[in-house]
Amino acid sequence: MTDLGRHSASMSNFRARLRGLTQTLTFRIVAVSSLWAIIALVVVATIITALFRQVSHRGFETVLSAHLFNLIASVNANEDGWISGSPNLGDLRFSEPLSGWYWSVEPVSEGLTNTLRSSSLAGFDPPEADPAVRFGSDFRRQYLTAGPRGEQIEVLEAEVVLGQGDRIVRFRVMGNRTELENEIAGFNRRLLFYLTLFGAGMIIINVAVLLLALKPLNNITAALANIRAGSAERLTGPFPAEIAPLAEETNALIESNRRIIERSRKQVGNLAHSLKTPLAVIMNEGRAMADQRGELIGHQAEAMQKQIDHYLQRARAAAQRSTLSVRTDVNDTVQRLARVFGKLARDKDLTLNIPEKAIFFAGEKEDLEEIIGNLLENAAKWAESSIVVSLDTVASKRDERSVFRLLVEDDGPGIPEDQAKQAIKRGRRLDETKQGSGLGLNIVTDLVEEYGGRLTLGKSQLGGLRAEVELRIA
């Protein structure tokens, strides 16, 4: 297989596993709860950040406004127009050089002299406001400008009349807007970290609670697996009140199915027993007649016996197919029958290729023996010198269940492809010179189909017939 083929197969397997995962109840509940948690946390984060930004900006503007009123109250102008005052705004940042927090008092009208500035300006001359920014009804205006270090400065400015003569003085208080935005960004990062941590914890708790809540269903699955494996006959274990009725109904269904199977077995046994004696009498009478008519009666009675055995086996297989607890060791059955046929056909070389790992068939031992026995009998009848029996497990091409494959090959004449379908018909014999009733391959076909398997006839590498049987693994 090329790298491209392996990659394609790997992707196909991944998609199949992913599709199977998305169809589970656990995934759906976890996905919905996680999606809701994420949406809720995003909404909460958006609301909190918006409220924090709004409150921070409002507080920032309130501080600037308070500093501006304090500045105005601390400055006056005498009769000569000299502006004086010792503003103390109570914030050390106005004393730290180029801190981003500044104030200034500047004359606007003629006749006023002197300019007051905070020591934090340290030679920095704040730019004038854009003429497009006009004063409001309270004779104040607010705008953004660039600071000496590239930071954003928010300016709150007011023009006030001092003293007599309508002399106007401009008061400006400036705050570091970049510092505010950095604080908001830091808060948002911390909020995102804690909400993410909280969300992850909430999802983990949801998954843990869900797995704990679904554990009874897993217990039921394990109990059903034990029933199918034959190690238990009913669902047992402590189940919560919501699951207990399901377990009780399942046990009742299993018990009802078991009673039906047992009743069918008894009826089949009674039928076989009631027909056994009449058929034996007919065959004995036919042999006693010692003529052609007697031989014909004996042959027909023997054919009736085989037909009855055949349909009794089909009835048993159909009944067992619906049960959960039946399984048969395939390795042991193949080896045991191979030893028997090895003694019966000493002139044939019988080779077994069987894996070490045990394989179990989901069906009755008698039915599996009938399938393998008929295939071995057919191979021994037609083989020249060699018979090869192989056993392995494969992935079913029709569904996702695993099956085991039994191959019986011989070096005989084989069967042409156009006659393979005829060979499995009831009573059909391609070579009338060989002894037999012609029911062998048909019995195998019926039993395999009853168990949902498949029989394929083809050409063997040995030159003869290759019979391939696929049956479900228990």
C-alpha positions as CSV (number, residue, x, y, z in Angstrom):
1,M,0.0,0.0,0.0
2,T,1.3,3.4,-0.9
3,D,1.7,6.3,1.5
4,L,-1.2,8.0,-0.1
5,G,-3.4,4.9,0.3
6,R,-2.3,4.6,4.0
7,H,-3.1,8.2,4.6
8,S,-6.5,7.9,2.9
9,A,-7.3,4.8,5.0
10,S,-6.1,6.5,8.2
11,M,-8.3,9.6,7.4
12,S,-11.3,7.3,6.7
13,N,-10.9,5.5,10.0
14,F,-10.5,8.8,11.8
15,R,-13.7,10.2,10.2
16,A,-15.5,7.0,11.1
17,R,-14.4,7.2,14.8
18,L,-15.3,10.9,14.9
19,R,-18.7,10.2,13.4
20,G,-19.3,7.5,16.0
21,L,-18.2,9.8,18.8
22,T,-20.6,12.6,17.7
23,Q,-23.5,10.2,17.7
24,T,-23.1,9.3,21.4
25,L,-25.4,10.7,24.1
26,T,-22.4,11.8,26.2
27,F,-21.0,13.9,23.4
28,R,-24.3,15.6,22.7
29,I,-25.0,16.5,26.3
30,V,-21.4,17.7,26.9
31,A,-21.4,19.7,23.6
32,V,-24.7,21.4,24.4
33,S,-23.7,22.2,28.0
34,S,-20.3,23.4,27.0
35,L,-21.7,25.6,24.2
36,W,-24.1,27.1,26.6
37,A,-21.4,27.7,29.2
38,I,-19.2,29.4,26.6
39,I,-22.0,31.6,25.4
40,A,-22.9,32.5,29.0
41,L,-19.3,33.3,29.9
42,V,-18.9,35.4,26.8
43,V,-22.0,37.4,27.6
44,V,-20.9,37.8,31.2
45,A,-17.4,38.9,30.2
46,T,-18.8,41.4,27.7
47,I,-21.2,42.9,30.2
48,I,-18.6,43.2,33.0
49,T,-15.9,44.7,30.7
50,A,-18.5,47.2,29.3
51,L,-19.6,48.2,32.8
52,F,-16.0,48.4,34.1
53,R,-15.0,50.6,31.1
54,Q,-18.0,52.9,31.7
55,V,-17.4,53.2,35.4
56,S,-13.6,53.8,34.9
57,H,-14.2,56.5,32.3
58,R,-16.8,58.1,34.5
59,G,-14.5,58.1,37.5
60,F,-11.6,59.4,35.4
61,E,-13.8,62.4,34.3
62,T,-15.0,62.9,37.8
63,V,-11.4,63.2,39.1
64,L,-10.5,65.6,36.3
65,S,-13.6,67.7,37.1
66,A,-12.8,67.8,40.8
67,H,-9.2,68.8,40.1
68,L,-10.4,71.5,37.8
69,F,-12.7,73.0,40.4
70,N,-9.9,72.8,43.0
71,L,-7.6,74.6,40.6
72,I,-10.1,77.4,39.8
73,A,-10.7,77.9,43.6
74,S,-6.9,78.2,44.2
75,V,-6.1,81.0,41.7
76,N,-7.0,84.7,41.6
77,A,-5.9,87.9,39.9
78,N,-5.3,91.2,41.6
79,E,-6.1,94.7,40.3
80,D,-2.9,94.9,38.3
81,G,-3.9,91.7,36.4
82,W,-1.3,89.5,38.0
83,I,-2.4,85.9,38.2
84,S,-1.4,84.2,41.5
85,G,-2.1,81.2,43.6
86,S,-0.7,78.1,45.1
87,P,-2.8,75.2,43.8
88,N,-2.5,71.9,45.8
89,L,-4.6,69.3,44.0
90,G,-3.6,66.5,46.5
91,D,-2.1,64.2,43.9
92,L,1.7,63.6,43.7
93,R,1.5,62.8,40.0
94,F,1.2,66.6,39.4
95,S,4.7,66.9,40.9
96,E,6.3,64.0,39.0
97,P,8.0,65.2,35.8
98,L,6.2,64.1,32.6
99,S,3.8,61.8,34.6
100,G,0.9,62.4,32.2
101,W,-1.0,64.4,34.8
102,Y,-0.7,68.2,34.4
103,W,-2.4,71.5,35.1
104,S,-2.0,75.0,33.8
105,V,-3.5,78.5,34.2
106,E,-3.1,80.9,31.3
107,P,-4.4,84.4,30.6
108,V,-6.7,84.9,27.7
109,S,-7.8,88.5,28.0
110,E,-5.5,91.5,27.7
111,G,-4.4,93.1,30.9
112,L,-3.6,89.7,32.6
113,T,0.0,88.6,33.2
114,N,1.7,85.5,34.6
115,T,1.1,81.9,33.8
116,L,0.9,79.1,36.4
117,R,1.9,75.4,35.6
118,S,2.3,72.2,37.4
119,S,5.9,71.0,38.0
120,S,5.1,67.8,36.2
121,L,5.0,69.6,32.9
122,A,8.8,70.0,33.1
123,G,9.1,72.2,29.9
124,F,6.3,70.4,28.0
125,D,4.0,72.9,26.3
126,P,0.5,71.2,25.8
127,P,-0.9,71.9,22.3
128,E,-3.9,74.1,22.0
129,A,-7.3,72.6,21.4
130,D,-8.7,72.1,17.9
131,P,-10.9,75.1,17.0
132,A,-13.6,72.7,16.0
133,V,-13.9,71.6,19.7
134,R,-16.2,74.2,21.2
135,F,-17.1,75.1,24.7
136,G,-20.3,73.8,26.2
137,S,-23.0,75.6,28.0
138,D,-21.0,75.3,31.2
139,F,-18.0,77.1,29.5
140,R,-16.0,73.8,29.5
141,R,-14.7,71.6,26.8
142,Q,-13.0,68.2,26.7
143,Y,-10.6,66.8,24.1
144,L,-7.7,64.4,23.6
145,T,-4.1,65.4,22.7
146,A,-0.7,63.8,22.5
147,G,1.6,63.7,25.5
148,P,5.4,64.2,25.6
149,R,6.0,60.4,25.6
150,G,3.4,59.5,23.0
151,E,0.7,58.8,25.5
152,Q,-2.9,60.0,25.1
153,I,-3.8,63.0,27.3
154,E,-7.3,63.9,28.1
155,V,-7.8,67.6,28.7
156,L,-10.6,69.2,30.6
157,E,-10.5,73.0,30.0
158,A,-12.6,75.9,31.3
159,E,-12.4,79.7,30.8
160,V,-13.3,81.7,33.9
161,V,-13.7,85.4,34.6
162,L,-11.4,86.5,37.4
163,G,-11.5,89.8,39.2
164,Q,-13.0,92.9,37.6
165,G,-13.2,93.9,34.0
166,D,-14.3,90.7,32.5
167,R,-10.8,89.4,32.4
168,I,-10.8,85.7,31.3
169,V,-8.4,83.0,32.4
170,R,-8.0,79.6,30.9
171,F,-7.7,76.6,33.3
172,R,-6.7,73.2,32.1
173,V,-6.4,69.9,33.9
174,M,-4.8,67.0,32.0
175,G,-5.0,63.3,32.8
176,N,-3.1,60.3,31.4
177,R,-5.8,58.5,29.2
178,T,-3.3,55.8,28.1
179,E,-2.7,54.9,31.7
180,L,-6.5,54.4,32.1
181,E,-6.8,52.3,29.0
182,N,-3.9,50.1,30.2
183,E,-5.6,49.5,33.5
184,I,-8.8,48.6,31.7
185,A,-6.9,46.2,29.4
186,G,-5.2,44.6,32.4
187,F,-8.5,44.1,34.1
188,N,-10.0,42.6,31.0
189,R,-7.0,40.1,30.7
190,R,-7.4,39.1,34.3
191,L,-11.2,38.7,33.9
192,L,-10.7,36.6,30.8
193,F,-8.2,34.4,32.6
194,Y,-10.4,33.8,35.6
195,L,-13.5,33.3,33.4
196,T,-11.6,30.8,31.2
197,L,-10.4,29.0,34.3
198,F,-13.9,28.9,35.7
199,G,-15.4,27.8,32.4
200,A,-12.9,24.9,32.0
201,G,-13.6,23.8,35.6
202,M,-17.4,24.0,34.9
203,I,-17.0,21.9,31.8
204,I,-14.9,19.3,33.6
205,I,-17.4,19.2,36.4
206,N,-20.3,18.8,33.9
207,V,-18.4,15.9,32.2
208,A,-17.7,14.2,35.5
209,V,-21.3,14.6,36.6
210,L,-22.6,13.3,33.3
211,L,-20.3,10.3,33.3
212,L,-21.3,9.5,36.9
213,A,-25.0,9.9,35.9
214,L,-24.5,7.6,32.8
215,K,-22.6,5.0,34.7
216,P,-25.7,2.8,35.3
217,L,-26.2,2.6,31.5
218,N,-22.6,1.4,31.2
219,N,-23.3,-1.2,33.9
220,I,-26.3,-2.4,31.9
221,T,-24.1,-2.6,28.8
222,A,-21.5,-4.6,30.7
223,A,-24.2,-6.9,32.1
224,L,-25.6,-7.5,28.6
225,A,-22.1,-8.3,27.3
226,N,-21.8,-10.9,30.1
227,I,-25.1,-12.4,29.1
228,R,-24.0,-12.6,25.5
229,A,-20.7,-14.1,26.6
230,G,-22.5,-16.8,28.5
231,S,-21.2,-15.8,31.9
232,A,-24.5,-14.4,33.2
233,E,-28.2,-15.2,32.6
234,R,-29.8,-11.9,33.7
235,L,-29.1,-8.3,34.4
236,T,-27.9,-7.9,38.0
237,G,-26.6,-5.0,40.0
238,P,-27.8,-1.9,41.9
239,F,-29.6,0.4,39.4
240,P,-31.1,3.8,40.1
241,A,-34.8,4.2,40.1
242,E,-34.8,5.6,36.6
243,I,-32.9,2.6,35.2
244,A,-34.4,-0.2,37.3
245,P,-37.6,-0.6,35.3
246,L,-35.5,-1.0,32.1
247,A,-33.4,-3.7,33.7
248,E,-36.5,-5.5,35.0
249,E,-38.2,-5.4,31.6
250,T,-35.0,-6.6,29.9
251,N,-34.8,-9.5,32.4
252,A,-38.4,-10.3,31.7
253,L,-37.7,-10.3,27.9
254,I,-34.7,-12.6,28.3
255,E,-36.6,-15.0,30.5
256,S,-39.5,-15.1,28.0
257,N,-37.1,-15.7,25.1
258,R,-35.4,-18.5,27.1
259,R,-38.8,-20.1,27.7
260,I,-39.7,-19.9,24.0
261,I,-36.4,-21.5,23.0
262,E,-36.8,-24.2,25.5
263,R,-40.3,-25.0,24.4
264,S,-39.2,-25.0,20.8
265,R,-36.4,-27.4,21.6
266,K,-38.8,-29.8,23.4
267,Q,-41.1,-29.7,20.4
268,V,-38.3,-30.4,18.0
269,G,-37.1,-33.3,20.2
270,N,-40.6,-34.7,20.4
271,L,-41.0,-34.5,16.6
272,A,-37.7,-36.2,16.0
273,H,-38.5,-38.9,18.5
274,S,-42.0,-39.5,17.1
275,L,-40.7,-39.9,13.5
276,K,-37.6,-42.0,14.4
277,T,-39.5,-45.3,15.0
278,P,-41.8,-45.1,11.9
279,L,-38.9,-44.3,9.6
280,A,-36.9,-47.2,11.1
281,V,-39.8,-49.6,10.5
282,I,-40.1,-48.4,6.9
283,M,-36.4,-48.8,6.2
284,N,-36.4,-52.3,7.8
285,E,-39.4,-53.3,5.7
286,G,-37.8,-52.1,2.6
287,R,-34.6,-54.1,3.2
288,A,-36.7,-57.1,4.0
289,M,-38.5,-57.0,0.6
290,A,-35.1,-57.7,-1.0
291,D,-36.1,-56.5,-4.5
292,Q,-36.0,-53.3,-6.5
293,R,-39.1,-51.9,-4.8
294,G,-37.7,-52.6,-1.4
295,E,-34.4,-50.8,-2.3
296,L,-36.4,-47.8,-3.6
297,I,-38.4,-47.6,-0.3
298,G,-35.2,-47.9,1.8
299,H,-33.5,-45.1,-0.2
300,Q,-36.5,-42.8,0.0
301,A,-36.9,-43.5,3.8
302,E,-33.2,-42.6,4.3
303,A,-33.7,-39.4,2.3
304,M,-36.6,-38.5,4.4
305,Q,-34.5,-39.1,7.5
306,K,-31.8,-36.8,6.3
307,Q,-34.4,-34.1,5.2
308,I,-35.9,-34.3,8.7
309,D,-32.5,-33.9,10.3
310,H,-31.7,-31.0,8.0
311,Y,-34.8,-29.0,8.8
312,L,-34.6,-29.8,12.5
313,Q,-31.1,-28.3,12.5
314,R,-32.4,-25.3,10.7
315,A,-35.2,-24.8,13.2
316,R,-32.6,-25.1,16.1
317,A,-30.3,-22.6,14.4
318,A,-33.1,-20.1,13.8
319,A,-34.1,-20.4,17.4
320,Q,-30.6,-20.0,18.7
321,R,-29.9,-17.0,16.6
322,S,-32.2,-14.9,18.8
323,T,-30.5,-15.9,22.0
324,L,-27.8,-13.8,23.7
325,S,-25.9,-16.2,25.8
326,V,-24.8,-18.9,23.3
327,R,-21.2,-19.1,22.1
328,T,-18.8,-21.9,20.9
329,D,-15.0,-22.2,20.8
330,V,-14.2,-22.2,17.1
331,N,-10.5,-23.2,17.5
332,D,-11.3,-26.2,19.6
333,T,-14.1,-27.3,17.3
334,V,-11.9,-27.1,14.2
335,Q,-9.1,-29.0,15.8
336,R,-11.3,-31.7,17.1
337,L,-13.1,-32.3,13.8
338,A,-9.8,-32.2,11.9
339,R,-8.4,-35.0,14.1
340,V,-11.5,-37.1,13.3
341,F,-11.3,-36.6,9.6
342,G,-7.5,-37.1,9.7
343,K,-8.2,-40.7,10.9
344,L,-11.0,-41.3,8.4
345,A,-9.0,-40.0,5.4
346,R,-5.6,-41.2,6.2
347,D,-4.5,-40.9,2.5
348,K,-5.0,-37.1,2.6
349,D,-2.6,-34.6,4.0
350,L,-4.6,-32.2,6.3
351,T,-3.0,-28.9,7.2
352,L,-4.4,-26.5,9.9
353,N,-3.6,-22.8,10.1
354,I,-5.2,-21.6,13.3
355,P,-4.4,-18.5,15.4
356,E,-3.3,-18.8,19.0
357,K,-6.0,-16.4,20.2
358,A,-9.3,-18.1,20.9
359,I,-12.2,-17.2,18.6
360,F,-15.8,-17.7,19.8
361,F,-18.8,-18.2,17.5
362,A,-22.1,-16.7,18.5
363,G,-24.1,-19.9,18.0
364,E,-24.6,-23.5,19.0
365,K,-21.7,-26.0,19.0
366,E,-23.8,-28.6,17.0
367,D,-24.5,-26.1,14.2
368,L,-20.8,-25.1,14.0
369,E,-19.8,-28.8,13.9
370,E,-22.4,-29.4,11.1
371,I,-20.9,-26.5,9.1
372,I,-17.3,-27.6,9.5
373,G,-18.0,-31.3,9.2
374,N,-19.8,-30.9,5.9
375,L,-17.0,-28.8,4.5
376,L,-14.4,-31.2,5.6
377,E,-16.4,-34.2,4.3
378,N,-16.8,-32.5,0.9
379,A,-13.1,-31.6,0.8
380,A,-12.0,-35.2,1.7
381,K,-14.4,-36.6,-0.9
382,W,-12.9,-34.6,-3.8
383,A,-9.3,-33.9,-2.7
384,E,-6.4,-35.7,-4.5
385,S,-3.9,-35.5,-1.6
386,S,-4.1,-32.2,0.3
387,I,-6.6,-30.3,2.4
388,V,-5.8,-27.0,4.0
389,V,-8.0,-25.5,6.8
390,S,-7.4,-21.8,7.8
391,L,-9.0,-19.7,10.5
392,D,-8.7,-16.0,11.1
393,T,-10.7,-12.8,12.1
394,V,-11.6,-10.1,9.6
395,A,-13.6,-6.9,9.5
396,S,-17.0,-7.5,8.0
397,K,-17.6,-5.7,4.6
398,R,-21.3,-5.5,5.3
399,D,-21.4,-3.9,8.8
400,E,-19.0,-2.8,11.6
401,R,-19.1,-6.1,13.5
402,S,-16.1,-8.4,13.5
403,V,-16.4,-11.9,12.0
404,F,-14.2,-14.9,11.8
405,R,-13.4,-16.5,8.4
406,L,-13.0,-20.3,7.9
407,L,-11.3,-21.4,4.7
408,V,-11.4,-25.1,3.6
409,E,-9.3,-25.7,0.4
410,D,-8.4,-28.9,-1.5
411,D,-6.4,-29.9,-4.6
412,G,-9.3,-31.7,-6.3
413,P,-11.0,-30.8,-9.6
414,G,-12.9,-27.9,-8.0
415,I,-16.2,-26.4,-9.2
416,P,-16.5,-24.1,-12.3
417,E,-17.7,-20.6,-11.5
418,D,-20.9,-21.1,-13.6
419,Q,-21.8,-24.2,-11.5
420,A,-20.9,-22.9,-8.0
421,K,-24.5,-21.7,-7.4
422,Q,-25.8,-25.1,-8.5
423,A,-23.6,-26.9,-6.0
424,I,-25.3,-25.4,-3.0
425,K,-28.8,-26.2,-4.1
426,R,-30.6,-28.9,-2.1
427,G,-29.9,-32.4,-3.4
428,R,-27.8,-31.2,-6.3
429,R,-24.8,-33.4,-7.1
430,L,-22.4,-32.4,-9.9
431,D,-20.9,-35.8,-10.1
432,E,-23.3,-38.7,-9.7
433,T,-20.4,-41.2,-9.4
434,K,-19.6,-39.9,-5.8
435,Q,-21.7,-41.3,-2.9
436,G,-23.8,-38.8,-1.0
437,S,-27.2,-37.2,-0.8
438,G,-26.2,-33.8,-2.3
439,L,-27.3,-32.0,0.9
440,G,-23.9,-31.2,2.4
441,L,-23.2,-27.7,0.9
442,N,-26.9,-26.9,1.0
443,I,-27.0,-27.6,4.8
444,V,-23.9,-25.4,5.2
445,T,-25.6,-22.6,3.2
446,D,-28.8,-22.8,5.2
447,L,-27.0,-22.8,8.6
448,V,-24.7,-20.0,7.6
449,E,-27.6,-17.8,6.4
450,E,-29.6,-18.5,9.6
451,Y,-26.7,-17.0,11.6
452,G,-26.4,-14.0,9.3
453,G,-23.2,-15.3,7.7
454,R,-22.0,-15.9,4.2
455,L,-20.7,-18.9,2.2
456,T,-18.5,-18.3,-0.9
457,L,-17.2,-20.9,-3.3
458,G,-14.2,-20.2,-5.5
459,K,-11.0,-21.6,-6.9
460,S,-8.3,-22.6,-4.4
461,Q,-4.6,-21.9,-4.8
462,L,-4.2,-25.7,-4.5
463,G,-6.2,-26.1,-7.7
464,G,-9.4,-27.4,-6.2
465,L,-12.4,-25.9,-4.4
466,R,-12.0,-23.0,-1.9
467,A,-15.0,-22.7,0.5
468,E,-15.0,-19.5,2.6
469,V,-17.4,-19.1,5.5
470,E,-17.8,-15.8,7.4
471,L,-19.7,-15.9,10.8
472,R,-20.2,-13.4,13.6
473,I,-17.8,-13.5,16.5
474,A,-19.4,-13.7,20.0
